[in-house]
Amino acid sequence: MKLIRAIVRPEKVISVLTELNDAGFPAVTKIDVVGRGKQRGIRVGDVYYDEIPKNLLMFVCEDEYKDHVVEVIMRKSKTGEKGAFGDGKIFISEVEEVYTISSGEKKL
């Protein structure tokens, strides 16, 4: 299984989650986060924003669905045709074990 963590612009979250839900991936954890990338923040006029609001979306899926989930996130999170700084990042990790808290059942 894979853990997919995607940092995306807040205005893109609904379209990402809607498409993934429609594709059969309804489970998600969403966390409001702030941070900055290589651009080190952004300047708008005289105001410098060191930390920019984003959303962290976390999904767990079977290995065979990873590429599809990543493709949906990339397509729905990109700004414009070519994308832009600040569109986000996707991180993928192996899931070693999963437990259901209520039953204590181990899933892997």
N, C-alpha and C positions, 0 to 999 in steps of 0.2 A: 504494500500500500504506500501511497505517497501523501505527504502533507504539502499542500500548495498554499503559500502565503503571497498575497498580492497587495502591494501598496498602490492605491489608485486615487485619482482626483475625486473629491466628494460628489461632484456633479455627474460622475460616470457610474457611481455605485448602482443605482436603480437599473440601468440598462444591462450591466453585467449580471446582476442577480436575477433579473427577469429572464434573460436568455439562458442562464444556467439552470434555473428552475424549469423552464420549458423543455430543456434537454434532459431532464431527469436527475438533476443535481440540486435538490432543494436545501440541503444542510449547509450552513455557513455560520461562522463566527465573525462578527463585524466589530471593530474597535476604532474609535476616533483617535488619531495620532497626529503629532506634528513632527516636522523634521526638515531636512534639507539634503539636496544631492550635491553633485559636483559644482553646480552653479552657485553654491554657498548662499542661498537665499535669493531675494529679488528686491529691486529698487523700483518704486512707483513714485515718480516725482521726487520730492525730498525725503520720502519715508522709505526706510530700509526694513524689510521683513526677513529676519534671520530664520524663523521657523514658519513653515508653510503647512496649513492643515491638509491632511490626507486621511484616507480610511485604509485600515489593514483588514483584508478579507482572508479568512483561513478556511480551507476545504481539505477533506480527506477523501481520496478516491482510490479505486483499484488501479494498479499499474497500467492496464490497457486503456484506461480513460484519461490518463494524464495529458496526452497530447491534445485531445479534444478540449479539455477544460482550459488548458493554457491558450489554445487558439481563440476560444471565446473571450477570455479575459483580454488578450492582446487586441483583438478586433474591436471590442466594445469600449476599451479604455483609451485607445489612441485618439489624439486630438487632430482632426483634419486627415488629409490623405497621407501625409508624411510623418505625422506625429510631432511632438514638441517637447522641449525640456520640461520636466516635471510631470510627465505622463505616468511615471511610476516604475516599479520593478516587480518581478515575480521570482520567488525563491522556492525551490523544490527540495524536499528532504525525504528520506526513508522513514517510515513509521515502523518501529520495532514491535511494539505491543499496544493493544487497545483494551481498555476495561470499561464495562458499563457499571457506573457507580451503584445504581439501584439494585442490580442483581449480583454484582461482583463477578460477572461473567467475563472471561478473557476472550477477545475476538480473534486474535492471531495466535 
